[in-house]
Amino acid sequence: MTVLEVIRKRYSCRAYQDRAIEPEKLDEVFEAARLAPSARNLQDWRFVVVKDKQTKAKLVEAANNQRFLEGAAVIVVGCSNSDHVMRCGQAIAPIDVAIALEHIALQATELGLATCWVGSFFPEKVRPILGIPEDVAIIELMAIGYPANEQKGQKRESIEKVLCYEQWRF
């Protein structure tokens, strides 16, 4: 599969098979994250991988009771240990973690797995469940597993609606 084919195939999956992910596949998924670029090469991302059913159930409550999370083989909690701000004024934590998580999503897709980004959660509820220190930012959750259903078509804007050259022309 080409990179563009993987990108086209990736979608937000909310129904998973009751099936564990092989350790070698998880290794590949997290190797992709490890290789992601980061601001100043700080590699500030940290990931907590949750497989335990009871812990996943607690995370469901911390994630606005999104029950589909319990069906995923794993829930990844993407964190950052940096409060660095780039010269442009953007904090690196959400950007670096997002890049690494998208590497995870794309590698998972290439391996026949499916993912779902989860931004609807309460960090203050996730933190004690996983013992995450106060000085570590909890950026995003991601479900990973074998999809239970076929991908449904995704509506995307036309290229003309999202792209212009040289000057803002929207």
N, C-alpha and C positions, 0 to 999 in steps of 0.2 A: 504494500500500500504506500502511495506517495504521501507526503506531508499534507498536501491539499485534500487528498481523499480522506485522511484521518480527520482533518478539520471539518470536512463536510459531514462525516459520519457521527461526530461527537454531538451529544444532546443531553439535556437535563433529565436523567432517568429517575423515576419515582416509584418503580416497582422492580424488585429484585428476586432472583431465585434463592431458595434456601440452600446455598452452596458456598463453601469456603473458597477463598482464593488461594491458589497454590503459592507456597513461600517463594519460589523462584520468580513468579510473576510479580509478587509484591516487591521483591528485590529490584526488579527492573523498573517498576513504577517509581520507587523512591530514588533509584539511581538517576532517573530523568530529573527529579526535583533537585538532587544534589548538584547536577550540572547546570542548573539555571543561572543566568546572569543576575548580579545584584549590584546595587549602588556601591561604589568604591570597593567592590569585591568583598564586602563585609560578610556575605553569606549569613545574614542575620536570621534566617528562617529556622524554626524548630517545629517538629511535628510530633504530636501524640497520636498514636494509632490505637484505636479502640476496637477490640473484637468481642469482648465479654458482653453477653446478652444483658446482664443486670446493669452494667455501666452504660450500655447503649440506651437502655430504658430510661435511665436518669438523664442522659443527654437529650432524649426526646422531650422531656419536660422542660429542660433548659432552652430548647429550640422551638418554643411556641407549640408544643405538642404535635410536631410534624411526624406522624406515626410511620411514614414510609422509611424513616431513618432506621427503625428497628430491623427492617428487612435487609438492609445493606450488610454485606459481609464485614465491612469495616467502616468506621467513621474516622476521618482524619481531622484533627484539630490543628489548624495552621497558626503558628504563633511567631512573634518576632521579639528578639532580645535587644533591639536597638531603638533609640529615640532620635537618631540622626535625622536632620532635615537637609535636603539638598539646597543648593544655591537658589533654585527656582522657587523655593518655599514649600515644596512638597515633602511630606514625611516619607522616608523610605520603607517603613514597616509594611503598610498595606500594599505598596507597589511590588516590593520584592517578594512578599509572600504570595501575592496574586500571580506573579510570573511563575514561581515554583509550582503553585497549585495547577496552573494551566499546563505546565509540563507533565504533571501527574495525570491530568485529565486526558491529554493527548496520548501519552504512553499507554494508559489504561485502555483507551479506545482501540489502539493498535493491537492490543493483546486480547480483544474480545470482551473486555469489561465495559461497564458504564459508570458514569459519575453524575453527581449533582452538587453544584455549589449551594451552600446554605448560609445566607447572611442574616436570616431571621432567628436570632438567638440572643440570650442574655449572658454576656461574658461573666458577670458577677455570680451567675449560677453555675456556669461551666467550670470556673476556677477551682472551687472546693471539690468538685467531683473528681477532678484529675490532679489536684495538688499543684496547680500552676501558680508560681510565685506572683506576687503583686506587681513586680517590676517587669513582667513579661506581658506583652500585648497579645490578646487573643484576637486574631484578625478574621478568620473564616473557618467554617466547617465544610467538609466534603464527604459525601457518601460514595462508596465504591463497592461494586459487586457485579455479579452476572445479571444482565437484564432479564426480566421475566417476560417482557413483551417486545415486539418489533418497534423500532424507532418510528415516530410520527414525523411528518414533514414539518420543517421549521420555516416560519415566515421571516424573511430577511428583507431589509430595504434594498433598493437598487443601488448600484455603485455610484450612480450620478447623485443620489440623495445624500451620500456620506463622504464624497470625495471631491475636492477641487484642487487646482494647481495654482501656485504662485500667490494668490490672494483669497481671502474669505469671500465666497460667492454664494452663500446659502440664503 
